[in-house]
Amino acid sequence: MSEKIWLSSPHMGGNEQKYVKEAFDTNWIAPLGPHVNGFEKDLEYYISENSNVACLSSGTAALHIALILAGVKRNDEVICQTLTFSASANPIRYQDAIPIFVDSEKDTWNMCPNHLENAIKDRIKLGKKPKAIILVHLYGMPAKMDEILSISKKYEITLIEDAAEALGSKYKGQKCGTFGEFGVLSFNGNKIITTSGGGALVCKSEILKQKAIFLATQSRDNAPHYQHSEIGYNYRMSNVAAGIGRGQMEVLDRHIGLRRNMNQFYKNLFKNISGINVFTEYSNNIFSNHWLSCITIDEKKTGFNSETLRLKLEEENIESRPLWKPMHLQPVFKGAKYYGSNISENLFKKGLCLPSGSNLTEADRNRITKTVQKLL
């Protein structure tokens, strides 16, 4: 069988081992060190907007810390985008808080501003004003930030941006992850750059960043002995992982360009196929890193559905996956309150994520093309 074509596999740039070797040579094999500080500075410079970045063990950890810093406690309600990976919603339950799910809009597949405001109004009417909003930039596509920010400010609700998939994506020239009170980044193995496993919390102030680091290092008080006045977590990134990240930062923009080229490849592949739409920017105001390229398939026009194409690709050892299953349809969140129509459900039924890695070769693209053409 031919070698597997993955959906999104790690892509090293060359200098990662240099930084890792430096960590070993200097014996900085710990969840602190010069590479952690350096990686934070690299990220702050890259995303700008006076950002303050704390590097953590995962994007999920960053989201959990963001909720704590936002003051979310037991039985508080937190609004969350329903069309996302479960890591966007799970930390709400870590805090014993209550997730309220909101549907997508069709342009960006992200949180619908109209359904968001309806949800907030309804919760306030019930005496349960939400404590925070978790917005996701799905597959690297920036959400409708003007509308979302306006609603968040109008009702004075903390906005947390889950930009785990959107490092390098921009809305009106501003990097995703810098609009909300907090932003979340991920460097998981399948992301646009990786530290093997890891993430970061983007804060509006140095004070919030230092509080995040305090919580992420077991909330150890400033004392010669081990003293703890509040619950802490083992969430700090290691110096070795940060070394990988520093090497990856050197190739980030190149990786974004290659991912965007893959999106253009799919637009060319499907341009004359009625019923297949490639997910891309709806406006010149937004710039997506196209972490994953996705399509929707109208079975009435094509004669086949997304599962048919997925299975055909699988036969050729090519990985593809359905879009995220909405959180309000997940067994673990059964009974959760949901505001919306059927946008996210229809996207889940019709959508497919296609191989999008920055390390895909011309031979890989030819195999994908031939497999699709066989089906067509």
C-alpha positions as CSV (number, residue, x, y, z in Angstrom):
1,M,0.0,0.0,0.0
2,S,1.1,3.6,-0.7
3,E,2.5,5.6,2.2
4,K,-0.2,7.3,4.2
5,I,-1.1,10.9,3.4
6,W,-2.0,12.5,6.7
7,L,-4.6,15.3,7.3
8,S,-2.0,17.5,9.1
9,S,1.3,16.1,10.3
10,P,4.3,17.8,12.0
11,H,6.6,19.7,9.7
12,M,10.1,20.5,11.0
13,G,12.0,23.4,9.7
14,G,15.6,22.3,10.5
15,N,16.8,24.4,13.5
16,E,14.6,22.7,16.1
17,Q,17.3,20.2,17.0
18,K,19.8,23.1,17.5
19,Y,17.6,24.6,20.2
20,V,16.8,21.2,21.8
21,K,20.5,20.4,21.9
22,E,21.2,23.7,23.6
23,A,18.6,22.8,26.3
24,F,20.4,19.5,26.9
25,D,23.9,21.0,26.8
26,T,22.9,23.6,29.4
27,N,20.9,21.1,31.5
28,W,17.7,23.2,31.2
29,I,15.4,20.2,31.2
30,A,12.6,21.7,33.2
31,P,9.4,23.6,32.9
32,L,11.3,26.9,32.9
33,G,14.4,28.2,31.2
34,P,15.7,30.5,28.5
35,H,13.8,28.8,25.6
36,V,10.5,29.2,27.4
37,N,11.2,32.9,27.9
38,G,12.5,33.2,24.3
39,F,9.5,31.4,22.8
40,E,7.2,33.7,24.7
41,K,9.1,36.7,23.3
42,D,9.0,35.3,19.8
43,L,5.2,34.9,20.0
44,E,4.7,38.3,21.5
45,Y,6.7,39.9,18.7
46,Y,4.9,37.9,16.1
47,I,1.3,38.5,17.2
48,S,2.1,42.1,18.5
49,E,-0.8,44.2,19.8
50,N,1.0,44.6,23.1
51,S,0.4,41.0,23.8
52,N,1.7,39.2,26.9
53,V,2.2,35.4,26.3
54,A,2.5,32.6,28.9
55,C,3.7,29.3,27.4
56,L,1.8,26.3,28.8
57,S,1.6,22.5,28.4
58,S,-1.4,22.7,26.0
59,G,-4.1,24.9,24.5
60,T,-6.6,23.2,26.8
61,A,-4.5,24.3,29.9
62,A,-4.4,27.8,28.5
63,L,-8.2,27.9,28.1
64,H,-8.6,26.5,31.7
65,I,-6.4,29.2,33.1
66,A,-8.3,31.9,31.1
67,L,-11.6,30.8,32.7
68,I,-10.0,30.9,36.1
69,L,-8.6,34.4,35.5
70,A,-12.1,35.4,34.1
71,G,-13.5,34.5,37.5
72,V,-15.6,31.5,36.3
73,K,-16.7,29.4,39.2
74,R,-19.1,26.6,40.1
75,N,-22.5,27.0,38.4
76,D,-21.5,30.1,36.4
77,E,-22.6,30.0,32.8
78,V,-20.1,30.2,29.9
79,I,-21.2,30.6,26.3
80,C,-19.2,28.5,23.9
81,Q,-19.3,28.0,20.1
82,T,-20.9,24.6,19.4
83,L,-19.0,23.8,16.2
84,T,-15.6,23.1,17.6
85,F,-13.3,20.4,19.2
86,S,-14.3,19.3,22.7
87,A,-11.2,20.9,24.2
88,S,-13.0,24.3,23.7
89,A,-15.8,23.2,26.0
90,N,-14.2,20.7,28.5
91,P,-12.5,23.4,30.6
92,I,-15.9,24.9,31.4
93,R,-16.7,21.7,33.2
94,Y,-13.3,21.6,34.9
95,Q,-14.6,24.7,36.7
96,D,-17.9,23.0,37.5
97,A,-19.5,25.7,35.3
98,I,-22.3,25.3,32.8
99,P,-21.7,25.4,29.0
100,I,-24.3,27.3,26.9
101,F,-23.8,26.4,23.2
102,V,-24.3,28.8,20.3
103,D,-24.7,28.0,16.6
104,S,-22.5,29.1,13.7
105,E,-23.1,31.5,10.8
106,K,-22.6,30.3,7.3
107,D,-19.8,32.8,6.2
108,T,-17.0,31.8,8.6
109,W,-18.6,28.7,10.3
110,N,-17.9,30.5,13.6
111,M,-20.2,31.8,16.3
112,C,-23.2,33.6,15.0
113,P,-23.5,37.1,16.5
114,N,-27.3,37.1,16.3
115,H,-27.6,33.8,18.1
116,L,-25.0,35.0,20.6
117,E,-26.9,38.1,21.5
118,N,-30.2,36.2,21.7
119,A,-28.5,33.7,24.1
120,I,-27.2,36.5,26.3
121,K,-30.5,38.3,26.5
122,D,-32.3,35.1,27.3
123,R,-29.8,34.1,30.1
124,I,-30.0,37.6,31.6
125,K,-33.8,37.4,31.6
126,L,-33.5,34.2,33.6
127,G,-31.2,35.9,36.0
128,K,-28.1,34.0,34.7
129,K,-25.8,36.4,33.0
130,P,-23.0,34.5,31.4
131,K,-19.5,35.0,32.9
132,A,-17.5,34.5,29.7
133,I,-17.8,33.8,25.9
134,I,-15.5,31.3,24.3
135,L,-15.2,32.1,20.6
136,V,-13.3,29.8,18.2
137,H,-11.6,30.7,14.9
138,L,-12.5,27.4,13.3
139,Y,-9.9,25.7,11.0
140,G,-8.0,29.0,11.0
141,M,-10.9,31.1,9.7
142,P,-11.3,34.4,11.6
143,A,-14.7,35.0,13.1
144,K,-16.8,38.1,12.7
145,M,-14.9,40.0,15.3
146,D,-16.5,43.5,15.0
147,E,-19.9,42.1,15.8
148,I,-18.7,39.7,18.5
149,L,-16.5,42.3,20.3
150,S,-19.4,44.8,20.2
151,I,-21.7,42.3,21.9
152,S,-19.1,41.3,24.5
153,K,-18.5,45.0,25.4
154,K,-22.2,45.9,25.3
155,Y,-23.0,43.2,28.0
156,E,-19.6,43.4,29.7
157,I,-18.8,39.7,29.3
158,T,-15.2,38.5,29.1
159,L,-14.3,37.3,25.6
160,I,-11.9,34.4,25.3
161,E,-10.6,33.7,21.8
162,D,-9.8,30.1,21.1
163,A,-7.2,30.7,18.4
164,A,-5.7,27.2,18.7
165,E,-6.2,26.6,15.0
166,A,-5.6,30.2,13.9
167,L,-2.0,31.3,14.6
168,G,-1.1,33.8,11.9
169,S,-4.7,34.3,10.8
170,K,-5.8,38.0,10.7
171,Y,-9.0,40.0,10.9
172,K,-8.6,43.5,9.3
173,G,-4.9,43.1,9.7
174,Q,-4.9,42.2,13.4
175,K,-3.7,38.7,14.4
176,C,-6.3,36.3,15.9
177,G,-5.9,35.7,19.6
178,T,-5.3,39.4,20.4
179,F,-8.9,40.7,20.3
180,G,-10.4,39.2,23.5
181,E,-9.4,39.6,27.1
182,F,-7.6,36.3,26.6
183,G,-6.4,34.4,23.6
184,V,-5.5,30.7,23.4
185,L,-2.9,29.1,21.1
186,S,-2.1,25.4,20.5
187,F,1.1,23.8,19.4
188,N,-0.2,20.2,19.3
189,G,1.4,17.9,16.8
190,N,-1.2,18.6,14.1
191,K,-1.1,22.4,14.3
192,I,0.5,24.8,11.9
193,I,3.6,24.8,14.2
194,T,4.2,22.3,17.0
195,T,6.2,21.9,20.2
196,S,5.0,18.2,20.2
197,G,2.5,19.2,22.8
198,G,2.0,22.7,24.1
199,G,0.0,25.8,24.1
200,A,0.0,29.5,25.2
201,L,-2.2,32.0,26.8
202,V,-2.3,35.5,25.4
203,C,-3.1,38.1,28.0
204,K,-3.8,41.9,27.8
205,S,-1.3,42.7,30.6
206,E,1.9,41.6,32.2
207,I,0.1,41.3,35.5
208,L,-2.4,38.7,34.0
209,K,0.5,36.8,32.4
210,Q,2.3,36.5,35.7
211,K,-0.8,35.4,37.4
212,A,-1.3,32.7,34.7
213,I,2.3,31.5,35.2
214,F,1.7,31.5,39.0
215,L,-1.4,29.3,38.6
216,A,0.4,27.1,36.0
217,T,3.3,26.4,38.4
218,Q,1.2,25.0,41.3
219,S,0.4,28.4,42.8
220,R,3.5,28.4,44.9
221,D,3.6,31.4,47.2
222,N,6.7,33.6,47.5
223,A,8.3,31.8,50.5
224,P,11.5,29.8,51.2
225,H,9.3,26.7,52.0
226,Y,6.6,25.3,49.8
227,Q,3.4,27.2,50.7
228,H,0.2,27.4,48.7
229,S,-2.7,29.7,49.4
230,E,-4.8,28.7,46.4
231,I,-5.1,25.7,44.1
232,G,-2.6,25.5,41.3
233,Y,-1.8,23.4,38.3
234,N,1.2,21.7,36.6
235,Y,0.6,23.5,33.3
236,R,3.9,25.2,32.4
237,M,5.7,24.3,29.1
238,S,9.1,22.6,29.3
239,N,12.3,24.3,28.1
240,V,12.8,21.4,25.7
241,A,9.4,21.8,24.1
242,A,9.9,25.5,23.9
243,G,13.2,24.9,22.0
244,I,11.2,23.0,19.4
245,G,8.8,26.0,19.2
246,R,11.6,28.5,18.7
247,G,12.8,26.5,15.7
248,Q,9.3,26.3,14.4
249,M,8.8,30.1,14.7
250,E,11.5,30.5,12.0
251,V,9.3,28.7,9.5
252,L,5.8,29.8,10.6
253,D,5.1,32.2,7.8
254,R,6.4,29.7,5.2
255,H,4.1,27.0,6.6
256,I,1.1,29.4,6.4
257,G,2.0,30.1,2.8
258,L,2.1,26.4,2.0
259,R,-1.2,25.7,3.8
260,R,-2.8,28.5,1.8
261,N,-1.4,26.9,-1.4
262,M,-3.2,23.7,-0.4
263,N,-6.4,25.6,-0.1
264,Q,-5.9,27.0,-3.6
265,F,-5.1,23.5,-4.8
266,Y,-8.5,22.3,-3.7
267,K,-10.2,25.3,-5.2
268,N,-8.7,24.4,-8.5
269,L,-9.5,20.7,-8.1
270,F,-13.2,21.3,-7.5
271,K,-13.8,24.6,-9.4
272,N,-15.9,23.0,-12.1
273,I,-17.7,20.5,-9.8
274,S,-21.3,21.6,-9.0
275,G,-22.2,20.8,-5.5
276,I,-18.7,20.9,-3.9
277,N,-17.7,24.2,-2.2
278,V,-14.2,24.8,-0.7
279,F,-14.3,26.7,2.6
280,T,-12.4,30.0,2.0
281,E,-12.5,33.7,3.0
282,Y,-15.8,35.4,2.3
283,S,-14.3,38.9,2.6
284,N,-11.0,40.7,1.9
285,N,-11.0,41.8,5.5
286,I,-10.0,38.4,6.7
287,F,-6.9,36.3,6.1
288,S,-7.0,32.6,7.1
289,N,-3.9,30.4,7.7
290,H,-6.1,27.6,6.3
291,W,-4.8,25.2,8.9
292,L,-7.2,22.7,7.5
293,S,-8.9,23.0,4.1
294,C,-12.5,21.8,4.1
295,I,-15.3,21.3,1.7
296,T,-19.0,20.8,1.8
297,I,-20.8,18.4,-0.5
298,D,-24.4,18.8,-1.7
299,E,-25.4,15.2,-2.4
300,K,-28.4,16.2,-4.6
301,K,-26.0,17.8,-7.0
302,T,-23.0,15.4,-6.9
303,G,-24.8,12.1,-6.4
304,F,-22.5,11.2,-3.5
305,N,-21.9,12.6,0.0
306,S,-18.9,13.5,2.2
307,E,-18.8,10.0,3.7
308,T,-18.5,8.4,0.2
309,L,-15.5,10.6,-0.6
310,R,-13.9,10.0,2.8
311,L,-14.1,6.2,2.3
312,K,-12.8,6.5,-1.3
313,L,-9.8,8.5,0.1
314,E,-9.3,5.9,2.9
315,E,-9.1,3.1,0.3
316,E,-6.0,4.9,-1.1
317,N,-4.5,5.4,2.4
318,I,-5.4,9.2,2.4
319,E,-6.7,10.6,5.6
320,S,-9.7,12.9,5.7
321,R,-12.2,13.6,8.5
322,P,-15.8,14.9,9.0
323,L,-16.0,18.4,10.4
324,W,-16.3,18.7,14.2
325,K,-19.4,17.2,15.6
326,P,-21.3,20.1,17.3
327,M,-20.9,20.1,21.1
328,H,-24.7,20.2,21.7
329,L,-24.9,16.9,19.9
330,Q,-22.1,15.2,22.0
331,P,-23.2,12.6,24.6
332,V,-21.0,14.2,27.2
333,F,-23.0,17.5,26.9
334,K,-26.4,15.9,26.6
335,G,-29.1,18.3,27.9
336,A,-26.9,21.4,27.6
337,K,-28.8,24.6,26.5
338,Y,-28.3,25.5,22.8
339,Y,-29.2,28.6,20.9
340,G,-29.3,28.4,17.1
341,S,-30.9,26.8,14.1
342,N,-29.3,24.0,12.1
343,I,-26.2,25.6,10.5
344,S,-23.6,23.6,12.5
345,E,-25.6,20.4,12.2
346,N,-25.8,20.8,8.4
347,L,-22.0,21.6,8.2
348,F,-21.3,18.4,10.2
349,K,-23.5,16.3,7.8
350,K,-22.0,17.8,4.6
351,G,-18.5,18.8,5.5
352,L,-15.1,17.1,5.1
353,C,-11.6,18.1,6.2
354,L,-9.0,17.2,3.5
355,P,-5.2,16.7,3.8
356,S,-3.7,20.2,4.3
357,G,-0.2,19.8,5.7
358,S,2.6,22.2,4.7
359,N,4.8,19.1,4.0
360,L,2.6,17.6,1.3
361,T,4.4,16.9,-1.9
362,E,3.5,17.1,-5.6
363,A,3.2,13.3,-5.6
364,D,0.8,13.6,-2.7
365,R,-1.3,16.1,-4.5
366,N,-1.4,13.9,-7.6
367,R,-2.6,11.0,-5.6
368,I,-5.4,13.1,-4.1
369,T,-6.3,14.4,-7.5
370,K,-6.5,10.9,-9.1
371,T,-8.6,9.5,-6.2
372,V,-11.1,12.4,-6.4
373,Q,-11.3,12.0,-10.2
374,K,-12.0,8.3,-9.9
375,L,-15.0,9.1,-7.8
376,L,-16.2,11.9,-10.0
